[in-house]
């Protein structure tokens, strides 16, 4: 059975690993923890990283929640963990491996199965959204041709660094999600994460995904789940605002251009619920109160037949 990189790293003793950032980028990893100079609730890079800013002078400051340490905020968001301790030097290989270990740990065992990392060898996979690309590089590990598309140059640089530290190849595009510079029907699989719930016009992005996918192609989209009124009373900590989440029905309606949609509800943080709920088996509690929805749907093969007939 194939091991994740963090598992291979632990088997090797967790030491002796070195890394380099790609040509034209920083080559001094010891200074990576000093990337940010805090200014209130936002953060800006120090002078030696200004070459990685976006054209408007911005840096990845769009975090899922305020945190005085931007690196820790990114790690918490990517790992899907309520808290993290004893992480390595930020932006080092050990740091990325530690986040990966927590992401696919006890709470996230379902990710490898539902995102189908090992089922798309030789296919073209488009990764779209936010984050460090932890899931997208799993496709590359299993032989897929991965294309990563993000709107901000600084976010894209972070994903590129994650790939390069693992010595994995990928293609990296900076583009708005509704206007991706790729030909029609050029992608076999699209994996969307951390994006749709933050857009005003998510339907335009779904239409773009439909354009890019080959007939019979697959879309996998991960979004926060709306807390149902009947399960809200089980929570010790209130759920996220309803406007930033999806219900199963809303997600199916959004992906109406696709066929055979299947929606899974997964991921639970037990400490958010009253102690009596912690006796409920995790699989059952996830299906009732899961914090993430994942939809799998396909582009109809008839699309090509209709176009050829016209």
RADA-V943504 format. One record per residue. RES is the residue in one small letter. PHI is phi in whole degrees, 0 to 359 (NA if undefined). OMEGA is omega in whole degrees, -180 to 180 (999 if undefined). D_CENTER is the distance of its C-alpha to the mean C-alpha in whole Angstrom. Layout:
# RADA-V943504
res=RES phi=PHI omega=OMEGA d_center=D_CENTER
res=RES phi=PHI omega=OMEGA d_center=D_CENTER
This chain:
# RADA-V943504
res=x phi=NA omega=-178 d_center=24
res=x phi=293 omega=179 d_center=21
res=x phi=262 omega=170 d_center=20
res=x phi=292 omega=180 d_center=16
res=x phi=304 omega=-179 d_center=17
res=x phi=292 omega=176 d_center=17
res=x phi=290 omega=176 d_center=20
res=x phi=298 omega=-180 d_center=22
res=x phi=297 omega=-179 d_center=22
res=x phi=292 omega=179 d_center=23
res=x phi=295 omega=179 d_center=26
res=x phi=273 omega=178 d_center=27
res=x phi=95 omega=177 d_center=28
res=x phi=72 omega=-178 d_center=25
res=x phi=227 omega=173 d_center=27
res=x phi=80 omega=180 d_center=28
res=x phi=269 omega=177 d_center=25
res=x phi=240 omega=-179 d_center=25
res=x phi=206 omega=176 d_center=23
res=x phi=224 omega=171 d_center=23
res=x phi=272 omega=-174 d_center=21
res=x phi=300 omega=-178 d_center=22
res=x phi=300 omega=178 d_center=25
res=x phi=87 omega=179 d_center=26
res=x phi=240 omega=-173 d_center=23
res=x phi=293 omega=179 d_center=24
res=x phi=241 omega=180 d_center=26
res=x phi=241 omega=-175 d_center=27
res=x phi=297 omega=-177 d_center=24
res=x phi=297 omega=-179 d_center=26
res=x phi=266 omega=-175 d_center=26
res=x phi=293 omega=-179 d_center=22
res=x phi=286 omega=-179 d_center=22
res=x phi=250 omega=-177 d_center=25
res=x phi=292 omega=-166 d_center=22
res=x phi=247 omega=171 d_center=23
res=x phi=247 omega=-171 d_center=26
res=x phi=281 omega=176 d_center=25
res=x phi=225 omega=-177 d_center=27
res=x phi=70 omega=-178 d_center=27
res=x phi=269 omega=179 d_center=23
res=x phi=250 omega=-180 d_center=22
res=x phi=219 omega=177 d_center=22
res=x phi=229 omega=-177 d_center=23
res=x phi=285 omega=174 d_center=23
res=x phi=288 omega=-168 d_center=26
res=x phi=300 omega=-174 d_center=29
res=x phi=287 omega=176 d_center=28
res=x phi=244 omega=-177 d_center=24
res=x phi=297 omega=180 d_center=25
res=x phi=290 omega=-180 d_center=25
res=x phi=260 omega=178 d_center=21
res=x phi=286 omega=172 d_center=21
res=x phi=288 omega=-179 d_center=21
res=x phi=298 omega=180 d_center=24
res=x phi=271 omega=177 d_center=24
res=x phi=81 omega=-176 d_center=24
res=x phi=269 omega=180 d_center=21
res=x phi=222 omega=-177 d_center=18
res=x phi=296 omega=-180 d_center=15
res=x phi=247 omega=179 d_center=16
res=x phi=278 omega=-175 d_center=14
res=x phi=255 omega=-178 d_center=13
res=x phi=294 omega=177 d_center=13
res=x phi=199 omega=-179 d_center=16
res=x phi=296 omega=178 d_center=19
res=x phi=205 omega=-177 d_center=19
res=x phi=289 omega=178 d_center=22
res=x phi=243 omega=-179 d_center=20
res=x phi=302 omega=179 d_center=17
res=x phi=297 omega=178 d_center=16
res=x phi=292 omega=178 d_center=16
res=x phi=297 omega=176 d_center=14
res=x phi=297 omega=-180 d_center=11
res=x phi=295 omega=179 d_center=12
res=x phi=296 omega=-180 d_center=12
res=x phi=294 omega=-176 d_center=9
res=x phi=287 omega=-176 d_center=7
res=x phi=279 omega=-176 d_center=10
res=x phi=59 omega=-178 d_center=10
res=x phi=254 omega=178 d_center=14
res=x phi=290 omega=178 d_center=17
res=x phi=202 omega=180 d_center=18
res=x phi=224 omega=179 d_center=18
res=x phi=221 omega=172 d_center=21
res=x phi=57 omega=175 d_center=23
res=x phi=281 omega=-180 d_center=20
res=x phi=282 omega=178 d_center=21
res=x phi=307 omega=-178 d_center=21
res=x phi=306 omega=177 d_center=18
res=x phi=71 omega=173 d_center=17
res=x phi=270 omega=179 d_center=19
res=x phi=299 omega=180 d_center=18
res=x phi=298 omega=178 d_center=19
res=x phi=294 omega=178 d_center=17
res=x phi=297 omega=-180 d_center=14
res=x phi=294 omega=179 d_center=15
res=x phi=295 omega=178 d_center=16
res=x phi=295 omega=178 d_center=12
res=x phi=298 omega=180 d_center=11
res=x phi=300 omega=-179 d_center=15
res=x phi=287 omega=-180 d_center=14
res=x phi=295 omega=-178 d_center=10
res=x phi=259 omega=178 d_center=12
res=x phi=284 omega=-173 d_center=16
res=x phi=301 omega=-177 d_center=18
res=x phi=287 omega=-172 d_center=15
res=x phi=247 omega=179 d_center=13
res=x phi=298 omega=-177 d_center=15
res=x phi=288 omega=-174 d_center=14
res=x phi=298 omega=-177 d_center=11
res=x phi=298 omega=-178 d_center=13
res=x phi=284 omega=-174 d_center=15
res=x phi=283 omega=176 d_center=13
res=x phi=275 omega=170 d_center=11
res=x phi=57 omega=-177 d_center=14
res=x phi=300 omega=-171 d_center=13
res=x phi=266 omega=-173 d_center=17
res=x phi=257 omega=-173 d_center=18
res=x phi=229 omega=177 d_center=18
res=x phi=299 omega=179 d_center=20
res=x phi=81 omega=179 d_center=21
res=x phi=267 omega=179 d_center=19
res=x phi=265 omega=-178 d_center=17
res=x phi=245 omega=176 d_center=14
res=x phi=258 omega=175 d_center=12
res=x phi=260 omega=-174 d_center=8
res=x phi=229 omega=177 d_center=8
res=x phi=135 omega=-178 d_center=7
res=x phi=249 omega=177 d_center=6
res=x phi=109 omega=-176 d_center=5
res=x phi=263 omega=179 d_center=7
res=x phi=79 omega=-178 d_center=6
res=x phi=300 omega=179 d_center=7
res=x phi=288 omega=-176 d_center=6
res=x phi=294 omega=180 d_center=8
res=x phi=288 omega=175 d_center=10
res=x phi=294 omega=175 d_center=11
res=x phi=298 omega=179 d_center=12
res=x phi=296 omega=178 d_center=14
res=x phi=300 omega=-178 d_center=16
res=x phi=264 omega=170 d_center=17
res=x phi=94 omega=177 d_center=19
res=x phi=276 omega=174 d_center=17
res=x phi=269 omega=-170 d_center=17
res=x phi=262 omega=172 d_center=14
res=x phi=242 omega=179 d_center=14
res=x phi=252 omega=180 d_center=11
res=x phi=233 omega=176 d_center=12
res=x phi=221 omega=-174 d_center=11
res=x phi=278 omega=-175 d_center=14
res=x phi=251 omega=-178 d_center=15
res=x phi=297 omega=-178 d_center=16
res=x phi=294 omega=177 d_center=16
res=x phi=296 omega=-180 d_center=12
res=x phi=294 omega=177 d_center=12
res=x phi=297 omega=179 d_center=15
res=x phi=294 omega=178 d_center=13
res=x phi=294 omega=179 d_center=10
res=x phi=301 omega=179 d_center=14
res=x phi=297 omega=178 d_center=15
res=x phi=301 omega=178 d_center=13
res=x phi=293 omega=-174 d_center=14
res=x phi=292 omega=177 d_center=17
res=x phi=294 omega=177 d_center=18
res=x phi=268 omega=-177 d_center=17
res=x phi=60 omega=177 d_center=19
res=x phi=249 omega=-179 d_center=17
res=x phi=267 omega=177 d_center=18
res=x phi=195 omega=176 d_center=16
res=x phi=249 omega=-172 d_center=16
res=x phi=238 omega=-177 d_center=15
res=x phi=240 omega=171 d_center=16
res=x phi=260 omega=-175 d_center=16
res=x phi=196 omega=172 d_center=17
res=x phi=291 omega=-174 d_center=16
res=x phi=294 omega=180 d_center=14
res=x phi=268 omega=-179 d_center=18
res=x phi=218 omega=-176 d_center=19
res=x phi=271 omega=-176 d_center=18
res=x phi=282 omega=176 d_center=21
res=x phi=228 omega=-179 d_center=21
res=x phi=292 omega=174 d_center=23
res=x phi=299 omega=174 d_center=24
res=x phi=52 omega=-178 d_center=23
res=x phi=246 omega=-174 d_center=21
res=x phi=233 omega=178 d_center=18
res=x phi=271 omega=-176 d_center=18
res=x phi=221 omega=173 d_center=15
res=x phi=239 omega=177 d_center=12
res=x phi=243 omega=-176 d_center=8
res=x phi=248 omega=-179 d_center=7
res=x phi=219 omega=172 d_center=4
res=x phi=61 omega=-173 d_center=6
res=x phi=227 omega=-167 d_center=9
res=x phi=299 omega=-177 d_center=12
res=x phi=285 omega=-179 d_center=13
res=x phi=253 omega=-177 d_center=14
res=x phi=259 omega=175 d_center=15
res=x phi=284 omega=-179 d_center=19
res=x phi=238 omega=-180 d_center=19
res=x phi=289 omega=179 d_center=17
res=x phi=296 omega=178 d_center=19
res=x phi=295 omega=178 d_center=20
res=x phi=291 omega=178 d_center=16
res=x phi=297 omega=177 d_center=17
res=x phi=297 omega=178 d_center=20
res=x phi=293 omega=177 d_center=19
res=x phi=296 omega=178 d_center=16
res=x phi=297 omega=178 d_center=20
res=x phi=294 omega=-174 d_center=22
res=x phi=283 omega=-175 d_center=19
res=x phi=286 omega=172 d_center=19
res=x phi=289 omega=173 d_center=22
res=x phi=304 omega=-175 d_center=25
res=x phi=87 omega=179 d_center=23
res=x phi=292 omega=-172 d_center=20
res=x phi=241 omega=173 d_center=17
res=x phi=241 omega=176 d_center=14
res=x phi=236 omega=-176 d_center=11
res=x phi=233 omega=-179 d_center=10
res=x phi=246 omega=-178 d_center=8
res=x phi=222 omega=174 d_center=10
res=x phi=293 omega=-179 d_center=12
res=x phi=268 omega=175 d_center=15
res=x phi=286 omega=179 d_center=18
res=x phi=283 omega=-179 d_center=21
res=x phi=291 omega=-180 d_center=24
res=x phi=303 omega=-178 d_center=27
res=x phi=290 omega=-180 d_center=29
res=x phi=255 omega=-179 d_center=26
res=x phi=300 omega=-177 d_center=26
res=x phi=290 omega=177 d_center=29
res=x phi=282 omega=-174 d_center=28
res=x phi=274 omega=173 d_center=25
res=x phi=276 omega=178 d_center=27
res=x phi=245 omega=-178 d_center=24
res=x phi=301 omega=178 d_center=24
res=x phi=283 omega=179 d_center=20
res=x phi=294 omega=179 d_center=18
res=x phi=304 omega=-176 d_center=20
res=x phi=297 omega=-178 d_center=21
res=x phi=292 omega=-179 d_center=20
res=x phi=255 omega=-177 d_center=16
res=x phi=224 omega=-180 d_center=16
res=x phi=238 omega=165 d_center=17
res=x phi=266 omega=178 d_center=19
res=x phi=301 omega=-178 d_center=20
res=x phi=296 omega=180 d_center=22
res=x phi=298 omega=-178 d_center=20
res=x phi=292 omega=177 d_center=17
res=x phi=296 omega=179 d_center=20
res=x phi=295 omega=179 d_center=22
res=x phi=297 omega=-178 d_center=19
res=x phi=261 omega=180 d_center=19
res=x phi=300 omega=177 d_center=23
res=x phi=296 omega=-178 d_center=23
res=x phi=261 omega=-179 d_center=21
res=x phi=245 omega=177 d_center=23
res=x phi=52 omega=179 d_center=23
res=x phi=287 omega=175 d_center=20
res=x phi=234 omega=-178 d_center=19
res=x phi=247 omega=177 d_center=17
res=x phi=250 omega=173 d_center=16
res=x phi=247 omega=-176 d_center=16
res=x phi=218 omega=173 d_center=15
res=x phi=75 omega=-180 d_center=14
res=x phi=221 omega=173 d_center=17
res=x phi=246 omega=-171 d_center=18
res=x phi=300 omega=-178 d_center=22
res=x phi=293 omega=177 d_center=23
res=x phi=277 omega=-175 d_center=22
res=x phi=241 omega=179 d_center=25
res=x phi=297 omega=-169 d_center=29
res=x phi=298 omega=179 d_center=30
res=x phi=296 omega=180 d_center=32
res=x phi=291 omega=-177 d_center=28
res=x phi=287 omega=175 d_center=27
res=x phi=274 omega=178 d_center=30
res=x phi=287 omega=179 d_center=28
res=x phi=305 omega=-176 d_center=27
res=x phi=304 omega=180 d_center=23
res=x phi=303 omega=180 d_center=22
res=x phi=290 omega=-180 d_center=25
res=x phi=296 omega=178 d_center=23
res=x phi=296 omega=-179 d_center=20
res=x phi=288 omega=177 d_center=21
res=x phi=274 omega=-169 d_center=23
res=x phi=232 omega=-177 d_center=21
res=x phi=305 omega=-176 d_center=17
res=x phi=266 omega=-179 d_center=15
res=x phi=230 omega=172 d_center=12
res=x phi=249 omega=175 d_center=13
res=x phi=234 omega=178 d_center=12
res=x phi=252 omega=174 d_center=14
res=x phi=240 omega=-179 d_center=15
res=x phi=214 omega=-173 d_center=18
res=x phi=230 omega=172 d_center=20
res=x phi=275 omega=-175 d_center=22
res=x phi=296 omega=175 d_center=26
res=x phi=290 omega=-180 d_center=28
res=x phi=293 omega=179 d_center=30
res=x phi=302 omega=180 d_center=29
res=x phi=292 omega=-179 d_center=30
res=x phi=295 omega=179 d_center=34
res=x phi=295 omega=-179 d_center=34
res=x phi=293 omega=180 d_center=33
res=x phi=292 omega=179 d_center=36
res=x phi=292 omega=180 d_center=38
res=x phi=288 omega=999 d_center=38
